[in-house]
Every structure is written in C-alpha cells, then in structure tokens.
Amino acid sequence: MLKQQLSFKLSQKLSPQQIQLMKMIQLPTQAFEQRIAQELEINPALESGKDDSDSFEDEFSNDEFNDDYDEGNEVIETDINVDDYLSDDEVPSYKLSASNYSADDEERQMPYAAGTSFTQYLMQQLNTYRLTDEEKDIAHFLVGSVDESGYIRRDLQDIVDDLAFTQNVYTTEDKVEKVLKVVQELDPAGVAARDLQECLLLQLERKEPKLSVALAIDIIDDSFDHFSKKHYKKLIQKLDITEDQLRDAIHEIEALNPKPGGNYSGNNRIVEHVVPDFAIRIVDGELELTLNGRNAPELHVSHDYTNMLKGYKESKEKSKAQKDAVMFIKQKLDAAKWFIDAIKQRQQTLFITMNSIMHHQKEYFLSGDERKLKPMILKDIADKINMDVSTVSRVANSKYVDTPYGTKLIKEFFSESMKNDQGEDVSTKEIKKILEITISEENKKKPYTDDKLAKILLEKGYPIARRTIAKYREQLDLPVARLRKEI
C-alpha cells in the first residue's frame, strides 16, 4: 500500500537571468561585443547610441500585469495598470542606459590577411611548367595534398589509390614520384617534402655551392640521426672534419626553414588580434586599473516603446489586440532593462576581480619581474572579494590585460605554491623563471643536466626534486641537456 508523506528540502537554483549573466562574465571583449550586437538585433526595445534626452523620466517597474484574459480568451474589462510601468519613482534613469566608451578610446578594426591562398600560389606556379594532361592531374592532386606546414605526409601508394578512386586517373608510383619532383621545385624551397630530412635537403640543394653547404648536405643525407640527436663527436669522427667545419655546416642547416608553408603571408586567414579586457598603468608609482569598454556601444531603452505604453494608457477603448501589443512591449522593455543591468554587473564584477588580482601581484606589476609573482589560486581572490571561485574562474578565462610589460593572459598570474629552504611559500612561476634564466646562462658546450639544475636551485634556496625540474623544463619547452648542446 502506497503512503503519502510531505517532506521539505532546500535547494538553490539559478534563474535564467543569472545563468545569462554568468555567461556574459565569461566572454572576452570581442565575444561580448558580438553578444551585444545579437541582443540589439532581437530586442527592438534596446537601442545603441547616445541617449539624446536630458533625463529619462518615463520609466517602468517589474510589477506583473493583471491577468488580461479569462479562460475563454475573452477580454476582461479590468484595465492594465500602465502607471506601474511608467513610474519614475522606482527605477532611476541611470539604470536604463549603459555608456561604455572612454574619452581616449580609439576606433580600431580587426585586421584581415589579404591575397591568394598557399594552394593557389602553388597552382599558379604549376602553369609555368609543360606537363601532359595526366601529369597535370597528378600535380594538382599533389599540391592539394600539401598541408599547412608545406609537407605531403602520405605514402605514394595511398596517393596512387586516391587518384584512381577520386580522379579516375590510373597511374603508378614511379609516375607520381616523377611529378612530385616537379612539385618540389616550386617555391618556397622545401615544399612538398615527405619528411623533415627531405625538406632540409631540398633547401640545401638550392643554396649556392660551397664547402659548408656540401658538408651540410652530407650530414643531413648520411648522418641525419646523429645530427638530430646532436652527437657532434660522432659526426666529427665519421666525416673526418674539424670542429670549425662542423660549426659552419650546422650554421647553414639552422638557417633553413623546417616549415616552408607555415610562414607564407598569402594564407587567407584572419590575423589573430587580441583585445585586452583591462589596462594597468603606473601613475606616480601607483597602479591604475581601467576596464576596456571600447567595443561595447552605449545602450538605452527605446523611447518609442515607452511612448507606446503612454498611448495605451491614454486610449479610451482597449481592444484585445492592444493588450496583446502591450504585453509584448512589456516583455521587451523588461528584457532591455535586464540586459543593461547585466552589463553593469558584468563590468563591476570584472573590475573588482581584476583589481584584487592587481593588488595581490602588486610587486610584479610595479617591476615586471616574474620572479616577484606571488603564489595565487582562484580561492585566494574569491575570498578577498566575497565571490564564488567559479565567478573568478570566469573572469580569468580567455581574458587579457595590457600592462607596461606587454599584453598578458590573466591566467598566467595564477600559480601553485612551494616551500623554499626558509619555509616560505613561493610561486612555481618564480621557480620556473629562475630555472629558465639558469639554463639561458649555462655554457652551451656543457649544458646542465637535470640533476645539476636541481643542485643549482637548491643552492639558490629552492629544494626541488630532479623529476620536478624535468617537468618544469618541459613546461618551458626546453629540451634535455644533450639537445641544448652547441659546438
């Protein structure tokens, strides 16, 4: 037998407006600008540009309308209390507009790269060669197989099969390789190589013939494994050359481009353009923080829509169609007011959070020395500003700050802490910076091993295990000692 019982429980639920606000806080400046443009498009009660009126007295409140329809959708004679939505006592005018421009803002646009694509550039060069129809089809297919770095990373047999299935061209590996040699004559040098070794050889073969170039070709062609692993002593013994000759050959190789297609300026792509969300300046020895509002237009509630409410109030006969229109107007006005309020809350949240981060890392922002970065996690800032950790995470996500030392990703200022030899908490960023400086100052003929680096940092007051040194070195994209060695 089923029993009925009554139970109470407390639960927290976010309203749709709160969810939207959290999403807006997470957006960087460019995405936020797009969000505003989208809202302006779908809400006719929201307008951009400067509000021409001296004061905006025709305000509205969020009180609910009285029910206008009975169960049979008949119009009820009870009037809608429009005064509740035109009251100037509850909502001050500043809440119905948002000005996000500053006096020194400049109008900037995202730059675009112009010109032909890399593939088109290669195709144009093919037109200067005399090829049979079959060879042209193969050459065009090979050019289409060149990736962004300038390589063809496919087996010739796979290309032969694809030519047969997709292009109805039946050929052999020998013919494809013959045409491939033609494609590899195109600019830039090294294009259409199948691996790094072939790419370097193609570039060396185009260089002016001299002893160092000839030696570099021998090294890449016959001793590529020794070269890539920097076994210089083995190279000297195998090739019977001096250290100076090896140094000259390596200099020739280091001048080559391992990604011939990567730097082609004609790639038709959008140039990445970072818009800082904040700016920090040093004024009279003190830090000054500003929030970038350049990409957010001035917003205000439409006067036309509030005037429509006035017209409804003054009309004597109120039809069902009029009441439907008033309900639509009310919804759009409420949405416009909420959106303007959300923008203000977003700006306030961003400013408060970044201001706390700036003061926490004050020594760094005053000096620019990364060794002065303090340990800082999301909870440290959340506790200071009495906000949730997730809110701080949203503020720091994908946002940049313009500092006297360059534009920085805000996430870079957060780091875990470690104990030094005096028991003090230091940032892992500080340790990584010291490790990077130590490696940059080492003797490249005898680079430090990870064990040696651990001993050096211990002498500096940072007791760190060798495996931690290896982890930090990899995070800094620094190779092991053997690969840092130079002649």
Secondary structure, DSSP 8 states (H G I E B T S, - for coil): ---------------HHHHHHHHHHH--HHHHHHHHHHHHHH-TTEEES---SS--------------B-TT--B-S----GGGGS-SSSS-GGGGEE----TT-------B--S--HHHHHHHHHTTS---HHHHHHHHHHHHT--TTSB--S-HHHHHHHHHHHS-----HHHHHHHHHHHTTSSSTTTTBSSHHHHHHHHHHTS---HHHHHHHHHHHH-HHHHHTT-HHHHHHHHT--HHHHHHHHHHHHTS-S-TTTT-TT---B------SEEEEEETTEEEEEE--TTS--EEE-HHHHHHHHHHHH-S---HHHHHHHHHHHHHHHHHHHHHHHHHHHHHHHHHHHHHHHHHTHHHHHH--GGG---B-HHHHHHHHT--HHHHHHHHTT-EEEETTEEEEGGGG-B-EEE-TTS-EEEHHHHHHHHHHHHHTS-TTS---HHHHHHHHHHTT----HHHHHHHHHHTT---HHHH---
